[in-house]
Amino acid sequence: MQYGSGSVSGTVVVDTVTISGYTVDSVRFGVIDDESDKLQEFLADGIFGLGFEGLAHISRPTVFAALAGQNADLENMFAFYLTPEAYRTGSELHIGGYDLSVVGPNASFHYTPVVKLPEFDSFMYWTIKMNSFFILPSSSDSGHQDGDVDNNDGGTTEGDVTANMCDPFCYAIVDTGTSLISVPAGQFDDVVSKITRGLDCNGIDCDAVDVKDFPVLHFGMEPDNVFLLQPQDYVLCSGWGQCKLQFQSTTDEWWILGDVFIKTYYTLFDAERMRVGFACEGDVCQGGRGDIYGDNGEGGAFGAWENAFLLGSCFAAACMFLFVFLLNQQDEEPYLNQDEGFLGGLIDRRDSPQNYQVHDPKRPLLYDDDESQHAYATSSTSTSQASSYAEARRSFAALPSPPGSSDGHMSDGSCVEV
């Protein structure tokens, strides 16, 4: 089987899988007998895919589909919180719900529907329609065309902006397994040249620049959402005048919004309602959360981010290293029926999304929008900060184990390696 970072071969087996006390019976998965050299360098032991069943080669139904189908108290959704810095632990995967408290007290999701790519007959990737991409002016660049851009709050961003580069729309895949933002080859050079206009750059590599020299990026998504990326969200700078755009070219015909975007906006993958939600503090999604500028005083983060962002942020989907923070439901009436699988309950049966209300800082509770309360609790342990990715690798064995767990499973929202 071929992956982006190498290939593996092995045997298909059937076994029981347990995640944080939730058991999934008769799961088909591959046991690796041989892997390419590059994959052997990874810290993790395996891949836990979170795409749709149409993309699966072995695990049908997918592990998460079976998890939701066999455990009625888990909703058909999951969410990713990624730390802005590649070297910092603390990223979270929420299964069965979400926790808006990781964003802020006034946070809410802005939703965009999931669509099928025209090349495929079934849902495979978490694909959305991006109906606009603009490059807004920076403080040092006045060479753009005149134009105004609508914002989520009904206002406009006035001034010099480029023409819409996704008119009428571009397909975009939201993918935790992609580190950067991928742009189709036919658009890549144009996008990069407009972002770096007036700067001393050779493609995505720039010299004698500062992060503030780069423009703000505008991503418009159906139906009427606007998400901004500030320069610090998508530009990596060494602190010595060298900066690098966190963009890459792809031979595919669609964009990929990878971890550069997801670390800026806490992301909900809602399979029941077939939508993706990006969380913002308030109505205007300003971005600015990413903190990848400079070397953070250690002199080596520039190279560490470039070489190891995939592993440094602890995410799943196509990641080799997974920390799972499960949102365990207490003893309330279950929401899903036992026979409803991950892709079986896709009809929206409620009009408004769920919201978190913090009952206790250590145990945020998830409430339904009806009168009955379905509470999912999660806890967050304090995490240490590694000064570099190399230190994170050396310290991996010393990371705290889940309380009361010694067999690789986890209980009540603690960390686990799977």
Buried (B, 14 or more C-beta within 10 A) or exposed (E): EEBEBBEBEBEEEEEEBBBBEBEBEEBBBBEBEEBBEEBEEBEBEBBBBBBBBBBBEBBEBBBBBBBBBBBBBBBBBBBBBBBBBBBBBBBBBBBBBBBBBBBEEEBBBBBBBBBBBEEEEEBBBBBBBBBBBBBBBBEEBEEBEEBEBBBBEEEEBEEBBBEBBBEEBBBBBBBBBBBBBBBBEEBBEEBBEBBBBBBEBEBBEBEEBBBBBBBBBBBBBBEEBBBBBBBBBBBBBBBEEBBBBBBBBBEBBBBBBBBBBBBBBBBBBBBBBBBBBBBBBEBBBBBBBBBBBBBBEBEBBBBBBBEBBBBBBBBBBBBBBBBBBBBBBEEEEBBBEEEBBBBBBBEEEEEEBBBBEEEEEEBBBBBBEEEEEBBBBBBBEEBEEBBBBBBBBEEBEEEEBBEEBEEEBBBBBBBBBB
